[in-house]
Amino acid sequence: MTNKDILLASRDQSLKAFLMKSIKQNGGWVNAHMHADRAFTITRESFDIYQKQTLIEKWDTLDRIKAAMTEEDYYRHFSMAVERMIEQGVSAMGSFVDIDPIAQERAIKGALRARAVYKNDIVIKLVNQTLKGVIDKEARYWFDKGADMVDIIGGLPRRDERDHGPGMGLVHLDVLMQTGKRLGKMVHVHVDQFNSPEEIETEQLTDKTIEHDMHGKVVAIHSISITAHDFAYRQKLYQKMKEAKMMVIACPFAWIDSPRREDHGPTRNSLTPVDELSTAGIPVAIGTDNISDYMLPFSTGNMWEELKLLVTGCRYTDLDNVIKVATQNGRLVLGL
């Protein structure tokens, strides 16, 4: 082709246009992980929370806004997030929902109402968020209650590791696996969020998946700290994940704002290593995580921006699999 031919051929067929068309042809976007019940809750007055607090500190600060929200508030915010997905052509979404001593049933009831309203427009899978852990007696009560009300069992082992001491994250994982197995539900777990070589939560989750014979039913969310470990560790981990039939959800914007740190390790960014995981045969889906709230005040829930950041940040050029990340793999991790 001449230079002129190349220009004429590419003028209306940019890579974005190609991917957007292909995603639509493959059933539309799937937002595999989000927190729709908290969407659009950040304000100018509360922005200082994002400025001054760490993620772990915000776990407790969220109690303030959760306590103030009624079922109607949760329904409205969840619906705003759902409509944001529908307008982009998202065909299915998975959302964690706070079901704990603070939110109690208000958030899940609001989410169930929204799902009924939009049932003809989008498939919605609900997951219980364990922001209070599963070890504390009252937290466990709400975890068990929530497990019966959702489609997928959710987890956050770091919470119980923080509150109850070393090793309690593993106990947390046991509770998740036992509950998922008993109810015949998949399990989605927040792991390796802090881009640190001290974290091995993805490996722990994989080991627990194998131990409880939950092969193909467990999904790791984030798994950023994998890349803080050396090449040999990563390859060994991928082999184990493949054995467990693990799946992963990447939420690119969720951790791109990670603060600078002084610890040493492989040169890396704070993105889920979709390039290595996919090459190892581990399905990776994509999610927006939080939308315009205390965790991610500048996120607008834009699926294209999330995919662009993941592909660019990981220099991932397998476009056929990029399309799967945005579509097919999302349905896979949601059990669709």
C-alpha positions as CSV (number, residue, x, y, z in Angstrom):
1,M,0.0,0.0,0.0
2,T,1.1,3.5,-0.7
3,N,1.3,6.1,2.2
4,K,-1.9,7.7,0.8
5,D,-3.7,4.3,0.8
6,I,-2.7,3.7,4.4
7,L,-4.0,7.1,5.5
8,L,-7.3,6.6,3.6
9,A,-7.8,3.1,5.1
10,S,-7.0,4.2,8.6
11,R,-9.0,7.4,8.7
12,D,-12.2,5.9,9.9
13,Q,-10.7,2.7,11.3
14,S,-8.6,3.7,14.3
15,L,-7.6,1.0,16.8
16,K,-10.2,2.4,19.2
17,A,-12.9,2.1,16.6
18,F,-11.8,-1.4,15.8
19,L,-11.9,-2.4,19.5
20,M,-15.2,-0.7,20.2
21,K,-16.9,-2.4,17.2
22,S,-15.4,-5.8,18.1
23,I,-16.5,-5.4,21.8
24,K,-20.1,-4.7,20.6
25,Q,-20.0,-7.6,18.2
26,N,-18.9,-9.9,21.1
27,G,-21.9,-9.1,23.3
28,G,-20.9,-5.7,24.7
29,W,-18.7,-4.5,27.6
30,V,-18.8,-6.4,30.9
31,N,-17.9,-4.4,34.0
32,A,-16.8,-7.3,36.2
33,H,-16.1,-5.4,39.4
34,M,-17.6,-2.2,40.9
35,H,-19.1,-0.8,44.0
36,A,-22.3,0.7,42.6
37,D,-23.9,1.4,46.0
38,R,-21.2,4.0,46.8
39,A,-21.1,5.6,43.4
40,F,-21.2,9.4,43.1
41,T,-20.9,10.0,46.9
42,I,-17.8,12.2,46.9
43,T,-18.3,15.9,47.4
44,R,-16.0,18.9,47.5
45,E,-16.5,19.1,51.2
46,S,-15.5,15.5,51.7
47,F,-12.6,15.5,49.3
48,D,-10.1,15.9,52.1
49,I,-10.7,12.3,53.1
50,Y,-9.2,11.2,49.8
51,Q,-6.3,13.7,50.2
52,K,-5.3,12.7,53.7
53,Q,-6.3,9.1,54.4
54,T,-5.0,5.7,53.3
55,L,-7.2,3.0,51.9
56,I,-7.2,1.2,55.2
57,E,-8.2,4.3,57.1
58,K,-11.0,4.9,54.7
59,W,-12.5,1.5,55.5
60,D,-13.6,3.0,58.8
61,T,-14.3,6.5,57.6
62,L,-16.8,5.1,55.2
63,D,-19.0,4.2,58.2
64,R,-20.0,7.9,58.4
65,I,-21.5,8.0,54.9
66,K,-22.9,4.5,55.1
67,A,-24.7,5.2,58.3
68,A,-26.3,8.3,56.8
69,M,-27.6,6.6,53.7
70,T,-31.2,5.3,53.6
71,E,-32.4,2.5,51.3
72,E,-33.7,5.1,49.0
73,D,-30.3,6.8,48.9
74,Y,-28.6,3.5,48.1
75,Y,-31.2,2.8,45.4
76,R,-30.6,6.2,43.8
77,H,-26.8,5.9,43.8
78,F,-26.8,2.3,42.5
79,S,-29.2,3.3,39.7
80,M,-27.0,6.2,38.7
81,A,-24.1,3.7,38.3
82,V,-26.2,1.3,36.4
83,E,-27.4,4.0,34.0
84,R,-23.7,5.0,33.5
85,M,-23.0,1.4,32.4
86,I,-26.0,1.1,30.1
87,E,-25.2,4.3,28.2
88,Q,-21.8,2.8,27.4
89,G,-23.2,-0.4,26.1
90,V,-22.3,-2.5,29.1
91,S,-24.3,-5.8,28.9
92,A,-23.4,-7.2,32.3
93,M,-21.9,-5.9,35.5
94,G,-20.9,-7.3,38.9
95,S,-21.2,-5.1,41.9
96,F,-20.1,-5.5,45.5
97,V,-22.7,-4.2,48.0
98,D,-22.0,-3.3,51.6
99,I,-23.9,-5.7,53.9
100,D,-22.5,-5.2,57.4
101,P,-23.4,-3.8,60.8
102,I,-23.4,-0.3,59.4
103,A,-25.2,-0.6,56.1
104,Q,-27.2,-3.6,57.3
105,E,-29.8,-4.5,54.6
106,R,-30.3,-1.0,53.2
107,A,-27.7,-1.2,50.5
108,I,-28.6,-4.7,49.3
109,K,-32.4,-3.9,49.2
110,G,-31.6,-0.7,47.2
111,A,-29.5,-2.8,44.8
112,L,-32.1,-5.5,44.4
113,R,-34.7,-2.8,43.6
114,A,-32.4,-1.3,41.0
115,R,-31.7,-4.7,39.4
116,A,-35.5,-5.3,39.0
117,V,-36.0,-1.9,37.4
118,Y,-33.1,-2.4,34.8
119,K,-33.5,-6.2,34.3
120,N,-34.4,-5.7,30.6
121,D,-31.4,-3.5,30.0
122,I,-28.4,-5.1,31.7
123,V,-27.5,-8.3,33.7
124,I,-26.5,-7.5,37.3
125,K,-24.7,-9.9,39.5
126,L,-24.5,-8.9,43.2
127,V,-21.6,-9.7,45.6
128,N,-21.5,-9.1,49.4
129,Q,-18.7,-6.7,50.5
130,T,-17.1,-7.8,53.7
131,L,-15.6,-4.5,54.7
132,K,-16.0,-5.4,58.4
133,G,-14.5,-8.9,57.9
134,V,-16.0,-12.2,58.8
135,I,-14.4,-13.0,62.2
136,D,-16.1,-10.5,64.5
137,K,-19.4,-11.9,65.7
138,E,-21.6,-9.1,64.5
139,A,-19.7,-8.9,61.2
140,R,-20.1,-12.6,60.7
141,Y,-23.9,-12.4,61.3
142,W,-24.2,-9.9,58.5
143,F,-21.8,-11.8,56.2
144,D,-24.0,-15.0,56.6
145,K,-27.2,-13.0,56.0
146,G,-25.7,-11.3,53.0
147,A,-24.4,-14.5,51.5
148,D,-27.9,-15.8,51.1
149,M,-29.0,-12.5,49.4
150,V,-26.3,-12.2,46.7
151,D,-25.2,-14.2,43.6
152,I,-21.4,-14.3,44.5
153,I,-19.6,-14.4,47.8
154,G,-17.2,-11.5,48.3
155,G,-14.1,-11.2,50.5
156,L,-11.5,-8.9,51.9
157,P,-9.0,-10.9,53.9
158,R,-6.8,-7.9,54.7
159,R,-9.5,-6.6,57.0
160,D,-9.4,-9.5,59.4
161,E,-5.6,-9.7,59.1
162,R,-5.6,-6.0,60.3
163,D,-8.2,-6.4,63.1
164,H,-7.4,-9.8,64.5
165,G,-3.7,-10.4,63.8
166,P,-1.4,-12.5,61.6
167,G,-3.0,-15.6,60.0
168,M,-6.6,-14.3,60.3
169,G,-6.7,-13.5,56.6
170,L,-6.3,-17.2,56.0
171,V,-9.2,-17.9,58.4
172,H,-11.2,-15.3,56.4
173,L,-10.5,-17.2,53.2
174,D,-11.6,-20.5,54.8
175,V,-14.9,-18.9,55.7
176,L,-15.4,-17.6,52.2
177,M,-14.6,-21.0,50.6
178,Q,-16.8,-22.9,53.0
179,T,-19.7,-20.6,52.4
180,G,-19.2,-20.6,48.6
181,K,-19.1,-24.3,48.5
182,R,-22.1,-24.7,50.8
183,L,-24.2,-22.3,48.7
184,G,-22.9,-23.4,45.3
185,K,-21.7,-19.8,44.6
186,M,-18.6,-18.3,43.1
187,V,-16.1,-16.4,45.3
188,H,-14.6,-13.0,44.5
189,V,-11.8,-11.7,46.7
190,H,-9.9,-8.5,47.0
191,V,-6.2,-9.4,47.2
192,D,-2.7,-7.9,46.7
193,Q,-3.9,-4.4,46.5
194,F,-0.9,-2.5,47.8
195,N,1.8,-3.2,45.2
196,S,4.1,-4.5,47.8
197,P,6.5,-7.5,47.9
198,E,5.3,-8.2,51.4
199,E,1.9,-9.3,50.0
200,I,1.3,-12.9,48.8
201,E,-2.5,-12.9,49.0
202,T,-3.0,-14.1,45.4
203,E,-0.9,-17.2,46.3
204,Q,-2.8,-17.7,49.5
205,L,-6.1,-17.4,47.7
206,T,-4.9,-19.9,45.1
207,D,-3.8,-22.4,47.8
208,K,-7.1,-22.1,49.6
209,T,-9.0,-22.6,46.3
210,I,-7.1,-25.9,45.8
211,E,-7.5,-26.9,49.5
212,H,-11.2,-26.5,49.4
213,D,-11.6,-28.0,45.9
214,M,-13.1,-24.8,44.5
215,H,-11.3,-25.0,41.2
216,G,-12.8,-22.7,38.5
217,K,-15.0,-20.9,41.0
218,V,-12.7,-18.3,42.6
219,V,-11.7,-14.9,41.2
220,A,-8.9,-12.7,42.5
221,I,-9.6,-8.9,42.3
222,H,-6.6,-6.6,41.7
223,S,-3.6,-9.0,42.3
224,I,-1.3,-6.0,41.7
225,S,1.4,-7.1,44.1
226,I,2.2,-10.1,41.9
227,T,4.5,-7.8,39.9
228,A,6.4,-6.7,43.1
229,H,7.9,-10.2,43.1
230,D,10.7,-11.6,41.0
231,F,10.2,-13.5,37.7
232,A,10.7,-16.9,39.1
233,Y,8.1,-16.4,41.8
234,R,5.6,-15.1,39.3
235,Q,6.0,-18.0,36.9
236,K,5.6,-20.5,39.8
237,L,2.5,-18.7,40.9
238,Y,1.0,-18.7,37.5
239,Q,1.4,-22.4,37.2
240,K,-0.4,-22.9,40.5
241,M,-3.2,-20.5,39.5
242,K,-3.6,-22.4,36.3
243,E,-4.0,-25.6,38.3
244,A,-6.7,-23.9,40.4
245,K,-8.4,-22.6,37.3
246,M,-8.2,-19.1,38.9
247,M,-9.5,-16.0,37.2
248,V,-8.6,-12.4,37.8
249,I,-10.3,-9.0,37.5
250,A,-8.1,-5.9,36.8
251,C,-9.3,-2.5,37.9
252,P,-6.7,-0.2,36.3
253,F,-7.6,3.2,37.6
254,A,-8.1,1.8,41.1
255,W,-4.4,1.8,42.0
256,I,-2.8,4.1,39.4
257,D,-2.7,6.7,42.1
258,S,-0.5,4.6,44.4
259,P,1.9,6.8,46.3
260,R,5.7,6.7,45.8
261,R,7.5,4.2,47.9
262,E,11.0,3.3,48.9
263,D,10.9,-0.5,48.9
264,H,12.9,-2.3,46.3
265,G,11.8,-4.8,43.7
266,P,11.2,-5.4,40.0
267,T,10.5,-2.2,38.0
268,R,6.7,-2.1,37.8
269,N,3.6,0.0,37.8
270,S,0.4,-0.6,39.9
271,L,-1.5,-2.5,37.2
272,T,-2.6,-6.1,37.2
273,P,-0.2,-8.0,34.9
274,V,-2.7,-8.9,32.2
275,D,0.2,-9.6,29.7
276,E,1.8,-12.3,31.9
277,L,-1.5,-13.7,33.2
278,S,-3.1,-14.1,29.8
279,T,0.1,-15.7,28.4
280,A,-0.1,-18.2,31.3
281,G,-3.6,-19.1,30.3
282,I,-5.4,-17.3,33.2
283,P,-8.5,-15.3,32.2
284,V,-8.4,-11.6,33.0
285,A,-11.6,-9.5,33.1
286,I,-11.9,-5.7,33.7
287,G,-13.8,-3.6,36.1
288,T,-14.1,0.0,37.1
289,D,-14.1,-0.6,40.9
290,N,-15.2,2.6,42.7
291,I,-16.9,5.4,40.8
292,S,-16.6,9.0,42.1
293,D,-16.5,8.1,45.8
294,Y,-14.0,8.4,48.6
295,M,-11.8,5.7,47.1
296,L,-11.7,7.0,43.5
297,P,-13.0,10.6,43.4
298,F,-12.0,11.2,39.7
299,S,-13.2,7.9,38.2
300,T,-16.3,8.3,36.0
301,G,-16.8,4.6,35.3
302,N,-15.6,4.9,31.7
303,M,-14.9,1.4,30.4
304,W,-12.9,2.6,27.5
305,E,-10.6,4.6,29.7
306,E,-10.1,1.6,31.9
307,L,-9.2,-0.7,29.0
308,K,-6.9,1.9,27.4
309,L,-5.0,2.3,30.7
310,L,-4.6,-1.5,31.1
311,V,-3.5,-2.1,27.6
312,T,-1.1,0.8,27.5
313,G,0.3,0.4,31.0
314,C,1.0,-3.3,30.4
315,R,2.0,-2.8,26.8
316,Y,-0.4,-5.5,26.0
317,T,-0.8,-5.9,22.2
318,D,-2.8,-9.1,21.8
319,L,-5.9,-7.4,20.5
320,D,-7.9,-10.6,20.2
321,N,-7.5,-11.2,23.9
322,V,-8.0,-7.6,24.7
323,I,-11.5,-8.0,23.3
324,K,-12.0,-11.1,25.5
325,V,-10.8,-9.1,28.6
326,A,-13.6,-6.6,27.9
327,T,-16.3,-9.1,27.0
328,Q,-16.1,-12.9,27.2
329,N,-13.8,-13.0,30.3
330,G,-16.1,-10.7,32.2
331,R,-19.0,-13.1,31.6
332,L,-16.8,-16.0,32.7
333,V,-15.8,-14.4,36.0
334,L,-19.5,-13.5,36.7
335,G,-20.6,-17.1,36.0
336,L,-22.7,-16.1,33.0
